[in-house]
Amino acid sequence: TSPREEGRMPRTVECELTDDLVDSCIPGDVVTVSGVVKVMSTDGDASGRSKNKCLFLLYIDAHSVSNSKTQNGDKGESFQFTSKDLLAVNEIAQEPNLLPLIVNSVCPAIYGHEVVKMALALSLFGGCPKLG
């Protein structure tokens, strides 16, 4: 991050991705979006109490998305595995039932709450990326 951005409150803006731009990034990716800033009118409250008020929502109609992960060849941080690390991974992989080990590794300072920890672990590791 640049020194100018340190300590700033995070800002968000809605982006509308269409056609081939859909699924070009996932949450957590650093992206650069080019497009047109548009305004959508919202007609106040759904209950009809604020008929004289009109709210506007700014959003970006995206034309291109540059994902820094795909531009860098998906390298990420440079990290070197040692032979000791590889042996540890192989030892864990040979474990017949990994779920209790993973659940107990999530927030080990918190005792109990295995169901919550299991839900967190499954949300972190579960699923597969959408292809195509």
Buried (B, 14 or more C-beta within 10 A) or exposed (E): EEEEEEEEEEEEEEBEBEEEBEEBBEEEEEBEBEBEEEEEEEEBEEEEEEEEEEEEEEBBEBEEBEBEBEEEEEEEEEEEEEEEEEEEEEEEEEEEEEEEEBBEEBEEEEEEEEEEBBBBBEEEEEEEEEEE
